[in-house]
Amino acid sequence: MRGLLIAALVLATAPAPAKSLTADQKELRAVYQELVEINTTEKEGSTLKAAQAMAARLKSAGFSDAEVMVLPQTERKGNVVARLKGTGKKRPILLLAHLDVVEAKREDWGTDPFKLVEKDGYFTARGTLDDKAMAAVFVANLMRYKRQGYVPDRDIIVALTTDEETAFNGDDGVAWLIAHHRDLIDAEIVLNEGAGGALEKGKPLYNSVQTGEKIFANVVVEVKNSGGHSSVPEKDNAIYRLSAALTKIQGYAFPVHLNDTTRAFFERSATFETGQTAADMKAIVGATPDPAALARLSDVPRLNAILRTTCVATRLEAGHADNALPQLAKALVNCRILPGETGAEVVKTLTDVVADKGVIVRLDREDVASPVSPANGEVMAAIEKVTAEMWPGIPVLPVMSTGATDARFLRNIGMTAYGTEGMFMDRTENRAHGKDERLLVKSLYDGQTYLDRVTRALAGGAP
């Protein structure tokens, strides 16, 4: 019996061989390969070329020019928005993914990072994970809906956008669409990147859903001095004074603030974590969190980042000559701020922590903040239902991203946005943006099924 169970587990997690692919999966793979092999980096690539290629795919499935629009921003940057018309009984659903990827150099990879490689059960190339898998799934699924004559209760909008990786203050991509073509993407519900499933020893552990995200703020900490010749040192040295200020910032922990998402995260994580970690997670979600439990969880960087706002020094600049006293010493402190808090509040806190009038603490740049989407309701119910069907027994885990996605712009104009991919990877992997970016072959096809079922559950209508 045990042997049968092990065999079943191996089969459940093994990559699907190419010869067993369905027609829909073969089409997805073709779309995925084409998209991955178009360079869409900021420096040399073209998201406009990728947008045009995906528009051509959609039109080949029967979409008209009026239903698929390529929207250029520059000669190399562009977006594509497609719409499958529904009955209009409900407001539209928006399926969002981004076309741009971070830089990738052949010398770092050892191979061409813009050639899709399928080997040992993985797809490897730049963008295989972030975010071209989801973009390809949305395109392939929409093509299938069109050919099937699917008429949902909601219009289904697919938007593939540029500059998610670089539009920190809302100049391009989704923010540009909101400013210039909001009518094309206006929706009640948004499904976006931001969270996937986790495997432990090849076994599905949980399926996560992003309902909120931190924002970044860059804070400058600087000390100015009159300087002088280094042969006659002054006690008041800008470098030493800055160093003392940064040491104080290093030693400070912002207060713990749990919201509905992070409280649910710890409650549900306690069901599959073990030992002291599980006990500590249970001990912090009540009305009176246990201080010792909070301290232990705070020692784990990924959990500490969920518990509170964090600030860390990332860049230094000081002095102007080897033999001169520094006239300026400056540090950039990168902060990741919880929903509901602001950059101005963080600056005030750091000013109080430094407690030195000779040290200037100022806000240099702040991202767009956004509210948290509900960790319950129609979307979560659909996700939980599909998760139970595809991976019985695992929990759905609401998460707050410590980084940022384009969902923040849409939440700010009243759309309810969720990050959910249904693509599983080992929980210890963090390969997005890396030179070894990869995705399990099986995860791509599971993600296609998952996003299809969740989309149909939310869009309703005739199958």
C-alpha positions in Angstrom: 0.0 0.0 0.0 2.8 2.4 0.9 4.5 1.7 -2.4 1.4 2.5 -4.2 1.1 5.8 -2.4 4.7 6.7 -3.2 4.2 5.8 -6.8 1.0 8.0 -6.9 2.9 10.9 -5.4 5.7 10.6 -7.9 3.2 10.6 -10.8 1.3 13.6 -9.3 4.5 15.7 -9.2 6.4 14.4 -12.2 6.7 16.7 -15.3 4.3 16.0 -18.1 6.1 14.4 -21.1 5.7 16.4 -24.3 4.0 13.5 -26.1 1.1 13.5 -23.6 0.2 17.2 -24.1 -3.3 18.0 -25.1 -4.0 20.3 -28.0 -4.6 23.2 -25.6 -1.3 22.5 -23.8 0.5 22.4 -27.1 -0.9 25.7 -28.1 0.1 27.2 -24.7 3.6 25.9 -25.1 3.9 27.6 -28.6 2.6 30.9 -27.2 4.9 30.6 -24.2 8.0 29.9 -26.3 7.3 32.8 -28.7 6.8 35.2 -25.9 9.8 34.1 -23.9 12.1 34.3 -27.0 11.2 38.0 -27.6 13.7 40.1 -25.7 11.6 42.6 -23.6 14.3 44.1 -21.4 14.4 47.8 -20.8 17.8 48.4 -22.5 17.6 46.4 -25.7 14.2 44.7 -25.9 10.8 45.6 -27.1 7.5 45.0 -25.3 5.8 46.5 -28.3 7.0 43.6 -30.4 5.7 41.2 -27.8 2.4 42.9 -27.7 2.1 42.8 -31.4 2.9 39.0 -31.4 0.3 38.3 -28.8 -2.3 40.3 -30.7 -1.6 38.3 -33.8 -2.1 35.1 -31.9 -5.5 36.3 -30.6 -6.6 37.5 -34.0 -5.8 34.1 -35.4 -8.3 32.6 -33.0 -11.1 34.9 -34.3 -10.8 38.1 -32.4 -11.4 41.3 -34.4 -9.3 44.4 -34.6 -11.9 46.1 -32.4 -11.5 43.4 -29.8 -7.7 43.4 -29.7 -5.8 46.7 -29.4 -2.1 47.2 -29.4 -1.3 50.4 -27.6 2.2 51.8 -28.2 3.8 54.1 -25.7 7.2 54.5 -27.5 8.9 52.9 -30.5 9.9 49.9 -28.3 7.3 50.0 -25.5 3.7 48.9 -25.8 0.7 47.1 -24.3 -2.0 44.9 -25.7 -5.6 44.8 -24.4 -8.1 42.1 -25.6 -11.8 41.7 -24.7 -14.1 38.7 -24.9 -17.6 40.1 -24.7 -20.0 38.7 -22.2 -23.7 39.3 -21.5 -22.9 42.3 -19.3 -24.8 40.8 -16.3 -21.8 41.6 -14.2 -18.9 44.1 -14.5 -15.8 42.8 -16.3 -12.9 40.7 -14.9 -9.4 41.8 -15.8 -6.6 39.3 -16.3 -3.3 41.2 -16.0 0.3 40.2 -16.7 3.4 42.1 -17.7 5.5 41.6 -20.8 8.7 43.3 -19.6 11.5 41.3 -17.9 14.7 42.3 -16.0 18.0 42.4 -17.8 19.7 39.1 -18.7 23.3 38.8 -20.0 24.5 35.8 -22.0 27.8 35.8 -20.1 26.0 35.4 -16.8 23.8 32.6 -18.1 26.3 30.6 -20.2 23.5 30.2 -22.8 21.1 32.5 -24.6 18.7 33.7 -21.9 16.1 34.4 -24.6 15.9 30.8 -25.9 13.5 28.6 -24.1 15.1 25.4 -22.9 13.1 22.4 -21.6 15.3 20.1 -19.6 14.9 17.9 -16.5 11.3 18.8 -16.0 11.9 22.6 -16.1 11.6 25.5 -18.6 14.6 27.8 -18.3 15.0 31.3 -19.7 14.5 34.9 -18.7 10.8 35.5 -18.1 9.8 31.8 -17.8 8.6 32.6 -14.3 8.2 36.4 -14.1 5.8 37.0 -15.8 5.6 35.4 -19.2 4.1 32.1 -18.0 1.0 33.9 -16.8 0.8 36.1 -19.8 1.0 33.1 -22.1 -1.7 31.3 -20.1 -4.1 34.2 -20.4 -3.6 34.5 -24.1 -3.9 30.7 -24.8 -7.0 30.5 -22.6 -8.7 33.5 -24.2 -8.0 32.0 -27.6 -9.8 28.8 -26.5 -12.7 30.7 -25.1 -13.2 32.5 -28.4 -13.1 29.3 -30.4 -15.5 27.6 -28.0 -18.0 30.4 -28.3 -17.9 30.9 -24.5 -20.3 33.7 -23.4 -19.5 34.7 -19.8 -21.6 36.9 -17.6 -18.7 39.3 -17.4 -16.5 40.6 -20.2 -13.1 39.0 -19.9 -10.3 41.5 -20.5 -6.7 40.4 -20.9 -4.1 43.2 -20.5 -0.4 42.5 -21.1 1.6 45.5 -20.2 5.0 47.1 -20.3 7.3 48.5 -17.6 6.0 46.7 -14.5 9.7 46.2 -13.5 10.5 49.9 -13.8 7.3 52.0 -13.4 7.9 52.7 -9.7 5.9 56.0 -9.6 3.2 55.2 -12.2 4.5 56.6 -15.5 4.1 53.6 -17.8 2.3 50.3 -18.3 -0.8 49.9 -16.1 -0.6 53.5 -14.8 -0.4 54.8 -18.4 -3.4 52.7 -19.4 -5.4 54.1 -16.4 -4.5 57.6 -17.5 -5.1 57.2 -21.2 -7.3 54.2 -21.8 -9.1 53.4 -18.5 -12.3 52.4 -20.3 -10.4 49.5 -21.9 -9.3 48.0 -18.6 -12.0 49.1 -16.2 -13.1 46.0 -14.2 -14.6 44.9 -10.9 -12.1 42.0 -10.3 -8.4 41.7 -11.2 -6.3 38.5 -11.4 -2.6 39.3 -11.5 0.8 37.8 -10.6 2.1 38.0 -7.0 1.6 34.6 -5.5 1.8 30.9 -6.4 1.9 27.5 -4.9 4.6 26.0 -2.7 6.0 22.5 -2.9 7.9 20.7 -0.1 9.8 17.6 -1.2 7.7 17.7 -4.4 4.4 17.7 -2.5 2.0 20.6 -2.7 2.0 22.4 0.6 -0.2 25.5 0.1 -1.6 27.8 -2.6 -1.0 31.4 -1.8 -3.0 34.5 -2.9 -1.6 38.0 -2.8 -4.2 40.4 -1.3 -1.9 43.3 -0.4 1.6 44.6 -0.8 4.2 46.8 0.8 5.5 49.9 -1.0 9.0 51.1 -1.1 10.4 54.4 0.0 14.0 55.6 -0.3 15.1 57.7 2.6 18.4 59.7 2.5 20.4 60.0 5.7 23.2 62.6 5.4 25.7 64.6 7.3 27.3 67.8 6.1 30.6 69.2 7.4 32.9 72.1 6.7 35.7 69.6 5.9 39.4 70.5 6.1 42.9 68.8 5.8 43.1 65.2 7.0 46.4 66.0 8.8 44.4 67.9 11.4 41.4 65.7 12.2 38.3 67.3 13.7 36.3 65.4 16.3 33.1 66.1 14.3 33.6 63.8 11.3 30.7 63.4 8.9 31.5 59.7 8.2 31.6 58.8 11.9 28.5 60.7 12.6 26.6 59.0 9.7 27.9 55.7 10.9 26.5 56.2 14.4 23.2 57.2 12.9 23.0 54.1 10.7 23.9 51.9 13.7 20.9 53.3 15.5 18.7 52.6 12.5 20.1 49.1 12.3 19.1 48.4 15.9 15.6 49.7 15.6 12.6 47.5 14.9 9.4 49.1 13.7 6.2 48.1 15.6 4.4 45.0 14.6 1.2 45.7 12.7 -1.0 42.7 11.6 -3.8 43.3 9.1 -6.5 40.8 8.0 -4.1 39.3 5.4 -1.1 38.9 7.5 -3.2 37.6 10.5 -4.7 35.0 8.2 -1.2 34.2 6.8 0.1 33.3 10.3 -3.1 31.4 11.3 -3.0 29.2 8.2 0.7 28.8 8.1 0.6 27.3 11.6 -1.4 24.4 10.1 1.6 23.1 8.1 4.6 24.5 10.0 5.9 22.5 12.9 7.4 22.8 16.4 8.2 26.2 17.8 7.5 28.1 14.6 3.9 26.7 14.5 3.4 27.5 18.2 4.7 31.0 17.8 2.4 31.7 14.8 -0.6 30.7 16.9 0.6 32.8 19.7 0.8 36.1 17.8 -2.6 36.2 16.1 -4.7 36.7 19.3 -5.8 40.0 20.9 -2.6 40.0 23.0 0.4 38.7 20.9 3.0 36.9 22.9 6.2 39.1 22.9 8.6 36.1 23.0 6.9 34.5 20.0 7.1 37.8 18.1 10.8 38.0 18.9 11.5 34.5 17.7 9.5 35.0 14.4 11.2 38.4 13.9 14.6 36.6 13.8 13.4 35.0 10.5 13.9 37.6 7.8 11.0 36.6 5.5 8.6 36.6 8.5 10.0 39.8 10.0 9.3 41.5 6.7 5.6 40.5 7.0 5.3 41.6 10.6 6.4 45.2 10.2 7.8 48.0 8.1 11.5 47.5 7.5 14.4 49.8 6.6 17.9 48.9 5.6 20.9 50.8 4.3 21.7 49.9 0.7 24.1 52.6 -0.6 26.8 54.8 0.8 28.6 57.9 -0.5 31.2 60.0 1.5 34.2 62.2 1.1 35.9 63.8 -2.0 39.6 63.2 -1.5 42.0 60.8 0.2 43.6 63.6 2.2 40.5 65.7 3.0 38.0 65.5 5.8 34.6 64.6 4.4 32.3 67.5 3.7 29.4 65.1 3.0 28.5 61.6 4.1 25.3 60.2 2.7 23.4 56.8 2.9 20.4 55.6 1.0 18.1 53.6 3.3 15.5 51.5 1.5 12.3 51.0 3.4 9.4 48.6 2.7 6.3 50.1 4.2 3.2 48.3 5.4 -0.2 49.2 4.0 -1.7 52.1 6.0 1.7 53.6 6.8 3.4 56.4 4.9 6.9 57.5 4.0 6.5 60.7 6.0 5.7 58.7 9.1 8.8 56.5 8.5 11.0 59.6 8.1 9.7 61.0 11.4 10.3 57.7 13.2 13.9 57.5 11.8 14.6 61.1 12.7 13.5 60.3 16.3 15.7 57.1 16.3 18.8 58.9 15.1 18.2 61.7 17.6 20.9 63.9 16.2 20.1 67.4 14.8 23.3 67.3 12.8 21.9 64.3 10.8 19.4 65.1 8.1 16.8 62.4 7.4 14.6 63.1 4.3 12.3 61.3 2.0 13.8 60.9 -1.5 11.2 58.8 -3.3 8.0 57.0 -2.4 6.0 54.5 -4.3 2.2 54.4 -4.8 0.4 53.0 -1.7 -2.7 50.9 -2.1 -5.4 49.3 0.2 -5.6 45.6 0.9 -8.1 43.5 -1.0 -10.5 41.4 1.3 -9.2 38.0 2.3 -12.7 36.6 1.9 -15.6 37.0 -0.5 -16.3 35.8 -4.0 -12.8 35.7 -5.4 -11.3 33.9 -2.4 -14.2 31.4 -2.5 -13.5 30.6 -6.1 -9.8 30.2 -5.4 -10.5 27.9 -2.5 -12.9 25.8 -4.5 -10.5 25.3 -7.4 -7.6 24.7 -5.1 -9.5 21.9 -3.3 -10.4 20.3 -6.6 -6.8 20.3 -7.9 -4.8 19.9 -4.8 -7.1 18.4 -2.1 -6.2 19.1 1.5 -3.9 22.0 1.1 -4.7 25.5 2.6 -5.2 28.7 0.6 -2.8 31.2 2.1 -3.4 34.9 1.9 -0.1 36.8 1.6 1.1 40.3 1.5 3.9 40.9 -1.0 7.1 42.5 0.5 7.7 43.8 -3.1 5.3 45.5 -5.4 3.1 44.6 -8.4 0.9 46.6 -10.8 -2.1 45.6 -8.7 -1.4 48.6 -6.5 -2.5 51.0 -9.2 -5.7 49.2 -9.8 -6.6 48.9 -6.1 -6.3 52.6 -5.9 -9.0 53.2 -8.4 -11.5 50.8 -6.8 -10.7 47.5 -8.4 -10.4 44.4 -6.2 -7.1 42.8 -7.2 -5.6 39.4 -6.3 -2.3 37.8 -7.1 -2.9 34.1 -7.9 -1.0 32.0 -10.4 -1.6 28.3 -9.5 1.9 27.6 -10.5 3.9 25.6 -7.9 7.6 25.6 -7.1 9.8 24.5 -4.3 9.1 26.8 -1.3 12.9 27.4 -0.9 13.3 28.7 -4.5 13.6 32.4 -5.3 14.8 32.4 -8.9 12.8 35.3 -10.4 15.2 38.0 -11.7 18.1 35.4 -11.3 20.4 34.0 -13.9 18.8 30.6 -13.3 15.2 31.6 -13.7 13.1 28.6 -14.3 9.6 27.1 -14.0 8.5 23.5 -13.6 7.0 22.2 -16.9 4.2 20.6 -15.0 3.5 23.9 -13.2 2.9 25.8 -16.5 0.2 23.3 -17.5 -1.3 23.2 -14.0 -1.4 27.0 -14.0 -3.3 26.9 -17.3 -6.0 24.6 -15.8 -6.1 26.5 -12.5 -6.5 30.0 -14.1 -9.0 28.7 -16.5 -11.2 27.3 -13.7 -10.9 30.3 -11.5 -11.6 32.7 -14.4 -14.7 30.7 -15.4 -15.9 30.5 -11.8 -15.8 34.3 -11.5 -16.9 35.1 -15.0 -19.9 32.7 -15.0 -22.0 32.2 -18.1 -22.4 29.4 -20.6 -19.3 27.0 -20.5 
